Amino acid sequence: MLALEGIQVLEVAQTPIASFCAMMLGDFGAEVLKIEAPPKAGAEIYASPAGEENRREAVYRFLHRNKKNMGLNLRSEWGREIFLRLAERADVVIEGFRPGVVKRLGIDYETMSQLNPRLVYCSISGYGQDGPYRDLPGHDINYISIGGALGIIGKRDGPPTIPSNFVGDWAGGTMHATIGILIALLARGNTGKGQYVDISMTDGVISLMGWLASNYFAQGEVPRRENSAIGGSF
């Protein structure tokens, strides 16, 4: 028996970050239902050129293994009603819209927790649901720049090197979201109540910088490229 067997997850996301999180929960045994807008099913795989159908299919299959899917127009009354009925018996909802979108759709945590107090609801965004940056657009390179990670990647005397993988998206977003959801499920076992999990990818990146920041606060040492264990200096 897998650890999350019996856990029901609703994924309503427009980004691979949230889809990756739901995929991991599915790998652990959860039953995942992905909600897609019928005209744009799979539209979150925007990173692949439109003509590369095989590549798009491969990425889609990777992110959506161990899932079922359903097409719903959440802007329609009937689509919203169906989603709320599904949420009444779900354990987890994962959403990856811009801050404020789920409120306008009427599927925000405040609304859904009234129907299902045991619901664990996770929002993943670039800068979190509040604060001065919440409405700004962003991508992985923005999150790792603001978080300080980009500045320590690359050669000492050269410019920062953009990593070939998504540090902010996967490590700052997906992994922190997955951990947060699992902790909220554990807490629910003690309290009987769900929680709201607000994941900022930028905050996630900053948390990963803690071990370098500690050197600065302890010794005044400013992190520099090729001057850490990652760069091979020791």
C-alpha positions, 0 to 999 in steps of 0.5 A: 500500500502506498502512503497516500492511497485513499487521498483525493486530489483536485488539480486546477492549474495552468502551470507545470509547477502545480502539475508536477506537485500533483504528479508527485502526490499521485506517485505516492498513491493519491487519486489525482483528478486534473481539471482542464479547460476543454479548448486548451487541454494541456496548454500549460506545456507552453515551453515546447514549440508548437510544431514539436508534437512528440515533445509536447506529448512526452512532457504532458505524459510526464507531468500527468502520469497517475492522473485522471482528467476532466474538462470543465469551464470554471467560468460557467455556473455549471462548471463551478458547481461541478467543481465545488461538488468534487471539492466537497469530498476531496482532501487536497486542492492545488491551484496555480493561477495568478493571485486573485483569479480563484477568488473571482472564479468563486473557488477560493479557499474561503469558499471551499473550506465552508463546504469542506472544513477538512480540505487542504488547499494549496496555492502556488505563485511566483511571489505569494498571495499578498505583498508588493510583488503579488501581481507582478508577472514572473518566470524562473529566472526572476525568482532565482534573481530576486532570491539571490541564487542566480548571483552565485551560479557561474564563473567567478570573473564572468556573468551569472550562468542561467541554470539549465533546470528550473531551480525556482519552479521545481525546488522553490515551488513544487518541492515546497508545495509538496512538503507543505501539503503533506505536513497539512495532511499530517496536521489534519490527522491531529486537528480534523481541520484542513489548512491553506498552504500559500507557496511563493516560489521566490520565498522557496528560493530564499529558503534554499539560500539559508546556508550561504546567508548564515556565513554572511551573518556569522562572518560577514562573508558575502557569497560569491561565485566559485567561493562555496562548496557548490563551486568546488572551492573546498 
